[in-house]
């Protein structure tokens, strides 16, 4: 009667006819997902490059005197506040 390929074609056509209203939304969300995945893959690749400096908020790094603690950075925050007004 029907072969496997004919049955598959009929099922695909029925699925398309029943889901015709959802197809634009599905393709749009698939496109967004692909763009997000591509951006995340690019960010992961950029993060793996050893020449890229990392920025960590809240820390001061003194490159002239590593490990001595005599740099110009003030990591404790002492003396950085304004005096109280009278």
TINUGU-102836 format. One record per residue (C-alpha): x, y, z; residue number from 1. Coordinates in pm, 1 decimal. Layout:
<rs>
<r><u>X</u><v>Y</v><w>Z</w><resi>NUM</resi></r>
...
</rs>
This chain:
<rs>
<r><u>0.0</u><v>0.0</v><w>0.0</w><resi>1</resi></r>
<r><u>234.4</u><v>275.5</v><w>122.8</w><resi>2</resi></r>
<r><u>606.0</u><v>251.5</v><w>153.7</w><resi>3</resi></r>
<r><u>811.0</u><v>398.7</v><w>436.6</w><resi>4</resi></r>
<r><u>922.8</u><v>701.0</v><w>233.2</w><resi>5</resi></r>
<r><u>566.4</u><v>791.2</v><w>128.4</w><resi>6</resi></r>
<r><u>447.8</u><v>762.3</v><w>487.6</w><resi>7</resi></r>
<r><u>730.7</u><v>989.3</v><w>605.3</w><resi>8</resi></r>
<r><u>643.6</u><v>1252.4</v><w>342.5</w><resi>9</resi></r>
<r><u>276.6</u><v>1244.9</v><w>443.1</w><resi>10</resi></r>
<r><u>367.8</u><v>1284.8</v><w>812.1</w><resi>11</resi></r>
<r><u>594.1</u><v>1581.4</v><w>735.3</w><resi>12</resi></r>
<r><u>321.2</u><v>1750.6</v><w>529.1</w><resi>13</resi></r>
<r><u>61.9</u><v>1694.8</v><w>803.6</w><resi>14</resi></r>
<r><u>301.8</u><v>1832.2</v><w>1067.8</w><resi>15</resi></r>
<r><u>369.0</u><v>2142.8</v><w>855.9</w><resi>16</resi></r>
<r><u>-1.6</u><v>2202.1</v><w>794.8</w><resi>17</resi></r>
<r><u>-87.7</u><v>2167.8</v><w>1162.7</w><resi>18</resi></r>
<r><u>206.1</u><v>2381.8</v><w>1283.3</w><resi>19</resi></r>
<r><u>192.6</u><v>2652.7</v><w>1013.5</w><resi>20</resi></r>
<r><u>103.9</u><v>2921.5</v><w>1269.9</w><resi>21</resi></r>
<r><u>398.6</u><v>2833.1</v><w>1493.1</w><resi>22</resi></r>
<r><u>664.9</u><v>2801.8</v><w>1221.7</w><resi>23</resi></r>
<r><u>770.6</u><v>3172.1</v><w>1212.6</w><resi>24</resi></r>
<r><u>802.1</u><v>3177.9</v><w>1591.1</w><resi>25</resi></r>
<r><u>998.4</u><v>2851.9</v><w>1593.7</w><resi>26</resi></r>
<r><u>1239.4</u><v>2968.5</v><w>1324.4</w><resi>27</resi></r>
<r><u>1286.2</u><v>3302.3</v><w>1500.7</w><resi>28</resi></r>
<r><u>1367.7</u><v>3135.2</v><w>1831.9</w><resi>29</resi></r>
<r><u>1603.2</u><v>2891.6</v><w>1658.1</w><resi>30</resi></r>
<r><u>1784.1</u><v>3189.4</v><w>1501.5</w><resi>31</resi></r>
<r><u>1815.3</u><v>3363.0</v><w>1837.8</w><resi>32</resi></r>
<r><u>1949.4</u><v>3044.9</v><w>1994.3</w><resi>33</resi></r>
<r><u>2206.0</u><v>3007.2</v><w>1716.6</w><resi>34</resi></r>
<r><u>2322.7</u><v>3369.0</v><w>1759.5</w><resi>35</resi></r>
<r><u>2354.4</u><v>3326.9</v><w>2137.3</w><resi>36</resi></r>
<r><u>2547.5</u><v>3002.8</v><w>2095.2</w><resi>37</resi></r>
<r><u>2779.6</u><v>3164.8</v><w>1840.5</w><resi>38</resi></r>
<r><u>2843.7</u><v>3464.5</v><w>2069.7</w><resi>39</resi></r>
<r><u>2914.8</u><v>3240.0</v><w>2368.9</w><resi>40</resi></r>
<r><u>3153.4</u><v>3024.9</v><w>2164.1</w><resi>41</resi></r>
<r><u>3337.5</u><v>3338.2</v><w>2048.9</w><resi>42</resi></r>
<r><u>3358.5</u><v>3466.9</v><w>2407.8</w><resi>43</resi></r>
<r><u>3492.4</u><v>3132.6</v><w>2529.6</w><resi>44</resi></r>
<r><u>3752.7</u><v>3133.0</v><w>2252.3</w><resi>45</resi></r>
<r><u>3859.8</u><v>3489.3</v><w>2339.3</w><resi>46</resi></r>
<r><u>3885.9</u><v>3399.2</v><w>2708.4</w><resi>47</resi></r>
<r><u>4121.8</u><v>3110.5</v><w>2630.1</w><resi>48</resi></r>
<r><u>4382.2</u><v>3332.9</v><w>2461.5</w><resi>49</resi></r>
<r><u>4677.2</u><v>3377.6</v><w>2701.1</w><resi>50</resi></r>
<r><u>4768.8</u><v>3731.9</v><w>2585.1</w><resi>51</resi></r>
<r><u>4436.7</u><v>3880.5</v><w>2691.1</w><resi>52</resi></r>
<r><u>4459.3</u><v>4060.1</v><w>3028.0</w><resi>53</resi></r>
<r><u>4194.8</u><v>3978.6</v><w>3287.0</w><resi>54</resi></r>
<r><u>4028.8</u><v>4259.7</v><w>3479.4</w><resi>55</resi></r>
<r><u>3913.5</u><v>4181.3</v><w>3830.4</w><resi>56</resi></r>
<r><u>3709.2</u><v>4454.7</v><w>3995.6</w><resi>57</resi></r>
<r><u>3820.8</u><v>4575.8</v><w>4336.2</w><resi>58</resi></r>
<r><u>4187.0</u><v>4473.7</v><w>4321.5</w><resi>59</resi></r>
<r><u>4489.7</u><v>4689.6</v><w>4252.0</w><resi>60</resi></r>
<r><u>4787.3</u><v>4520.1</v><w>4089.9</w><resi>61</resi></r>
<r><u>5132.3</u><v>4678.2</v><w>4111.1</w><resi>62</resi></r>
<r><u>5340.4</u><v>4557.1</v><w>3819.9</w><resi>63</resi></r>
<r><u>5669.4</u><v>4724.7</v><w>3924.1</w><resi>64</resi></r>
<r><u>5714.7</u><v>4543.2</v><w>4254.6</w><resi>65</resi></r>
<r><u>5539.1</u><v>4207.0</v><w>4245.8</w><resi>66</resi></r>
<r><u>5496.8</u><v>4033.8</v><w>4579.2</w><resi>67</resi></r>
<r><u>5661.4</u><v>4304.5</v><w>4791.0</w><resi>68</resi></r>
<r><u>5345.8</u><v>4484.0</v><w>4895.2</w><resi>69</resi></r>
<r><u>5516.1</u><v>4822.6</v><w>4856.7</w><resi>70</resi></r>
<r><u>5320.1</u><v>4930.0</v><w>4553.4</w><resi>71</resi></r>
<r><u>5120.3</u><v>5246.5</v><w>4515.1</w><resi>72</resi></r>
<r><u>4788.8</u><v>5061.4</v><w>4527.5</w><resi>73</resi></r>
<r><u>4586.6</u><v>5088.0</v><w>4844.9</w><resi>74</resi></r>
<r><u>4418.2</u><v>4751.3</v><w>4891.3</w><resi>75</resi></r>
<r><u>4291.4</u><v>4818.0</v><w>5244.4</w><resi>76</resi></r>
<r><u>4097.0</u><v>5132.5</v><w>5162.0</w><resi>77</resi></r>
<r><u>4239.7</u><v>5318.5</v><w>5464.9</w><resi>78</resi></r>
<r><u>4257.3</u><v>5693.0</v><w>5419.4</w><resi>79</resi></r>
<r><u>4040.9</u><v>5699.0</v><w>5110.3</w><resi>80</resi></r>
<r><u>3734.4</u><v>5851.6</v><w>5273.5</w><resi>81</resi></r>
<r><u>3666.8</u><v>6222.3</v><w>5294.1</w><resi>82</resi></r>
<r><u>3682.7</u><v>6377.6</v><w>5644.4</w><resi>83</resi></r>
<r><u>3344.8</u><v>6444.9</v><w>5806.1</w><resi>84</resi></r>
<r><u>3200.1</u><v>6789.7</v><w>5745.2</w><resi>85</resi></r>
<r><u>3126.1</u><v>7016.0</v><w>6040.3</w><resi>86</resi></r>
</rs>
